[in-house]
Amino acid sequence: MSVNYLAFAAWITWNTLAFAFVGLDKRRSVDLGRRLPEVFLFFVAACFAALGVFLGLLFFRHKTRKFYFILGVAILLMQQAWIVYWVFGRT
């Protein structure tokens, strides 16, 4: 197995976990339980899981009223896409 496949598998796993974190926070917000801090979700998104967090925000309809959250995660997603292209896409 090449390093690219392992990196891709790790990225998929990390984004799936980030998606689950957003779902967990949404569940806790409905049940009035202890929530995950927004800083934690931003940190997860900044650690190359912006796609998972962004899809979680849309799927669970969570934090959609917070413009800075949607915009921040979208900017992180674009930044990470550029980094992946810069590292893997150039020949």
Biotite code that builds the C-alpha atoms (Angstrom):
import biotite.structure as struc

atoms = struc.array([
    struc.Atom([0.000, 0.000, 0.000], chain_id="A", res_id=1, res_name="MET", atom_name="CA", element="C"),
    struc.Atom([1.343, 3.405, -0.867], chain_id="A", res_id=2, res_name="SER", atom_name="CA", element="C"),
    struc.Atom([1.550, 6.373, 1.443], chain_id="A", res_id=3, res_name="VAL", atom_name="CA", element="C"),
    struc.Atom([-1.109, 8.204, -0.587], chain_id="A", res_id=4, res_name="ASN", atom_name="CA", element="C"),
    struc.Atom([-3.678, 5.485, 0.098], chain_id="A", res_id=5, res_name="TYR", atom_name="CA", element="C"),
    struc.Atom([-2.905, 5.505, 3.804], chain_id="A", res_id=6, res_name="LEU", atom_name="CA", element="C"),
    struc.Atom([-3.130, 9.292, 3.935], chain_id="A", res_id=7, res_name="ALA", atom_name="CA", element="C"),
    struc.Atom([-6.455, 9.186, 2.098], chain_id="A", res_id=8, res_name="PHE", atom_name="CA", element="C"),
    struc.Atom([-7.828, 6.525, 4.469], chain_id="A", res_id=9, res_name="ALA", atom_name="CA", element="C"),
    struc.Atom([-6.732, 8.573, 7.490], chain_id="A", res_id=10, res_name="ALA", atom_name="CA", element="C"),
    struc.Atom([-8.338, 11.692, 6.001], chain_id="A", res_id=11, res_name="TRP", atom_name="CA", element="C"),
    struc.Atom([-11.639, 9.869, 5.381], chain_id="A", res_id=12, res_name="ILE", atom_name="CA", element="C"),
    struc.Atom([-11.616, 8.477, 8.926], chain_id="A", res_id=13, res_name="THR", atom_name="CA", element="C"),
    struc.Atom([-10.835, 11.882, 10.465], chain_id="A", res_id=14, res_name="TRP", atom_name="CA", element="C"),
    struc.Atom([-13.580, 13.614, 8.447], chain_id="A", res_id=15, res_name="ASN", atom_name="CA", element="C"),
    struc.Atom([-16.088, 10.926, 9.400], chain_id="A", res_id=16, res_name="THR", atom_name="CA", element="C"),
    struc.Atom([-15.200, 11.481, 13.041], chain_id="A", res_id=17, res_name="LEU", atom_name="CA", element="C"),
    struc.Atom([-15.583, 15.259, 12.583], chain_id="A", res_id=18, res_name="ALA", atom_name="CA", element="C"),
    struc.Atom([-19.012, 14.693, 11.019], chain_id="A", res_id=19, res_name="PHE", atom_name="CA", element="C"),
    struc.Atom([-19.934, 12.609, 14.077], chain_id="A", res_id=20, res_name="ALA", atom_name="CA", element="C"),
    struc.Atom([-18.721, 15.360, 16.426], chain_id="A", res_id=21, res_name="PHE", atom_name="CA", element="C"),
    struc.Atom([-21.114, 17.832, 14.797], chain_id="A", res_id=22, res_name="VAL", atom_name="CA", element="C"),
    struc.Atom([-23.945, 15.293, 15.102], chain_id="A", res_id=23, res_name="GLY", atom_name="CA", element="C"),
    struc.Atom([-23.083, 14.715, 18.753], chain_id="A", res_id=24, res_name="LEU", atom_name="CA", element="C"),
    struc.Atom([-23.124, 18.443, 19.464], chain_id="A", res_id=25, res_name="ASP", atom_name="CA", element="C"),
    struc.Atom([-26.475, 18.793, 17.702], chain_id="A", res_id=26, res_name="LYS", atom_name="CA", element="C"),
    struc.Atom([-27.907, 15.905, 19.728], chain_id="A", res_id=27, res_name="ARG", atom_name="CA", element="C"),
    struc.Atom([-26.655, 17.455, 22.948], chain_id="A", res_id=28, res_name="ARG", atom_name="CA", element="C"),
    struc.Atom([-28.091, 20.855, 21.993], chain_id="A", res_id=29, res_name="SER", atom_name="CA", element="C"),
    struc.Atom([-31.535, 19.325, 21.490], chain_id="A", res_id=30, res_name="VAL", atom_name="CA", element="C"),
    struc.Atom([-31.325, 17.286, 24.710], chain_id="A", res_id=31, res_name="ASP", atom_name="CA", element="C"),
    struc.Atom([-29.884, 20.273, 26.649], chain_id="A", res_id=32, res_name="LEU", atom_name="CA", element="C"),
    struc.Atom([-26.839, 18.242, 27.584], chain_id="A", res_id=33, res_name="GLY", atom_name="CA", element="C"),
    struc.Atom([-23.216, 19.259, 27.887], chain_id="A", res_id=34, res_name="ARG", atom_name="CA", element="C"),
    struc.Atom([-22.160, 20.643, 24.500], chain_id="A", res_id=35, res_name="ARG", atom_name="CA", element="C"),
    struc.Atom([-18.892, 20.639, 22.643], chain_id="A", res_id=36, res_name="LEU", atom_name="CA", element="C"),
    struc.Atom([-17.266, 24.083, 22.609], chain_id="A", res_id=37, res_name="PRO", atom_name="CA", element="C"),
    struc.Atom([-17.217, 25.902, 19.266], chain_id="A", res_id=38, res_name="GLU", atom_name="CA", element="C"),
    struc.Atom([-13.447, 26.206, 19.636], chain_id="A", res_id=39, res_name="VAL", atom_name="CA", element="C"),
    struc.Atom([-13.216, 22.410, 19.603], chain_id="A", res_id=40, res_name="PHE", atom_name="CA", element="C"),
    struc.Atom([-15.209, 22.164, 16.366], chain_id="A", res_id=41, res_name="LEU", atom_name="CA", element="C"),
    struc.Atom([-13.052, 24.893, 14.791], chain_id="A", res_id=42, res_name="PHE", atom_name="CA", element="C"),
    struc.Atom([-9.912, 23.053, 15.945], chain_id="A", res_id=43, res_name="PHE", atom_name="CA", element="C"),
    struc.Atom([-11.129, 19.782, 14.419], chain_id="A", res_id=44, res_name="VAL", atom_name="CA", element="C"),
    struc.Atom([-11.944, 21.612, 11.180], chain_id="A", res_id=45, res_name="ALA", atom_name="CA", element="C"),
    struc.Atom([-8.503, 23.233, 11.156], chain_id="A", res_id=46, res_name="ALA", atom_name="CA", element="C"),
    struc.Atom([-6.849, 19.810, 11.495], chain_id="A", res_id=47, res_name="CYS", atom_name="CA", element="C"),
    struc.Atom([-7.841, 18.805, 7.944], chain_id="A", res_id=48, res_name="PHE", atom_name="CA", element="C"),
    struc.Atom([-11.423, 17.872, 8.786], chain_id="A", res_id=49, res_name="ALA", atom_name="CA", element="C"),
    struc.Atom([-13.162, 20.953, 7.407], chain_id="A", res_id=50, res_name="ALA", atom_name="CA", element="C"),
    struc.Atom([-15.078, 18.851, 4.887], chain_id="A", res_id=51, res_name="LEU", atom_name="CA", element="C"),
    struc.Atom([-16.526, 16.618, 7.608], chain_id="A", res_id=52, res_name="GLY", atom_name="CA", element="C"),
    struc.Atom([-17.466, 19.580, 9.793], chain_id="A", res_id=53, res_name="VAL", atom_name="CA", element="C"),
    struc.Atom([-18.983, 21.480, 6.856], chain_id="A", res_id=54, res_name="PHE", atom_name="CA", element="C"),
    struc.Atom([-21.049, 18.494, 5.716], chain_id="A", res_id=55, res_name="LEU", atom_name="CA", element="C"),
    struc.Atom([-22.124, 17.926, 9.320], chain_id="A", res_id=56, res_name="GLY", atom_name="CA", element="C"),
    struc.Atom([-23.278, 21.533, 9.603], chain_id="A", res_id=57, res_name="LEU", atom_name="CA", element="C"),
    struc.Atom([-25.401, 21.140, 6.491], chain_id="A", res_id=58, res_name="LEU", atom_name="CA", element="C"),
    struc.Atom([-26.697, 17.627, 7.221], chain_id="A", res_id=59, res_name="PHE", atom_name="CA", element="C"),
    struc.Atom([-27.645, 18.241, 10.854], chain_id="A", res_id=60, res_name="PHE", atom_name="CA", element="C"),
    struc.Atom([-28.638, 21.897, 10.243], chain_id="A", res_id=61, res_name="ARG", atom_name="CA", element="C"),
    struc.Atom([-26.405, 22.844, 13.112], chain_id="A", res_id=62, res_name="HIS", atom_name="CA", element="C"),
    struc.Atom([-24.853, 26.259, 13.768], chain_id="A", res_id=63, res_name="LYS", atom_name="CA", element="C"),
    struc.Atom([-26.319, 27.565, 10.515], chain_id="A", res_id=64, res_name="THR", atom_name="CA", element="C"),
    struc.Atom([-27.392, 30.827, 12.169], chain_id="A", res_id=65, res_name="ARG", atom_name="CA", element="C"),
    struc.Atom([-23.818, 31.629, 13.142], chain_id="A", res_id=66, res_name="LYS", atom_name="CA", element="C"),
    struc.Atom([-22.448, 33.305, 10.041], chain_id="A", res_id=67, res_name="PHE", atom_name="CA", element="C"),
    struc.Atom([-18.884, 33.379, 11.344], chain_id="A", res_id=68, res_name="TYR", atom_name="CA", element="C"),
    struc.Atom([-18.957, 29.623, 11.893], chain_id="A", res_id=69, res_name="PHE", atom_name="CA", element="C"),
    struc.Atom([-20.158, 28.770, 8.384], chain_id="A", res_id=70, res_name="ILE", atom_name="CA", element="C"),
    struc.Atom([-17.754, 31.272, 6.823], chain_id="A", res_id=71, res_name="LEU", atom_name="CA", element="C"),
    struc.Atom([-14.804, 30.130, 8.947], chain_id="A", res_id=72, res_name="GLY", atom_name="CA", element="C"),
    struc.Atom([-15.285, 26.459, 8.126], chain_id="A", res_id=73, res_name="VAL", atom_name="CA", element="C"),
    struc.Atom([-15.794, 27.267, 4.429], chain_id="A", res_id=74, res_name="ALA", atom_name="CA", element="C"),
    struc.Atom([-12.537, 29.255, 4.373], chain_id="A", res_id=75, res_name="ILE", atom_name="CA", element="C"),
    struc.Atom([-10.726, 26.372, 6.087], chain_id="A", res_id=76, res_name="LEU", atom_name="CA", element="C"),
    struc.Atom([-12.175, 23.973, 3.521], chain_id="A", res_id=77, res_name="LEU", atom_name="CA", element="C"),
    struc.Atom([-10.912, 26.086, 0.617], chain_id="A", res_id=78, res_name="MET", atom_name="CA", element="C"),
    struc.Atom([-7.509, 26.440, 2.262], chain_id="A", res_id=79, res_name="GLN", atom_name="CA", element="C"),
    struc.Atom([-7.218, 22.696, 2.803], chain_id="A", res_id=80, res_name="GLN", atom_name="CA", element="C"),
    struc.Atom([-8.286, 21.942, -0.768], chain_id="A", res_id=81, res_name="ALA", atom_name="CA", element="C"),
    struc.Atom([-5.555, 24.289, -2.002], chain_id="A", res_id=82, res_name="TRP", atom_name="CA", element="C"),
    struc.Atom([-2.949, 22.621, 0.228], chain_id="A", res_id=83, res_name="ILE", atom_name="CA", element="C"),
    struc.Atom([-3.920, 19.153, -0.997], chain_id="A", res_id=84, res_name="VAL", atom_name="CA", element="C"),
    struc.Atom([-3.710, 20.338, -4.604], chain_id="A", res_id=85, res_name="TYR", atom_name="CA", element="C"),
    struc.Atom([-0.367, 22.013, -3.956], chain_id="A", res_id=86, res_name="TRP", atom_name="CA", element="C"),
    struc.Atom([1.109, 18.898, -2.322], chain_id="A", res_id=87, res_name="VAL", atom_name="CA", element="C"),
    struc.Atom([-0.416, 16.111, -4.419], chain_id="A", res_id=88, res_name="PHE", atom_name="CA", element="C"),
    struc.Atom([-1.680, 17.734, -7.611], chain_id="A", res_id=89, res_name="GLY", atom_name="CA", element="C"),
    struc.Atom([1.466, 19.318, -8.925], chain_id="A", res_id=90, res_name="ARG", atom_name="CA", element="C"),
    struc.Atom([3.700, 17.320, -11.216], chain_id="A", res_id=91, res_name="THR", atom_name="CA", element="C"),
])
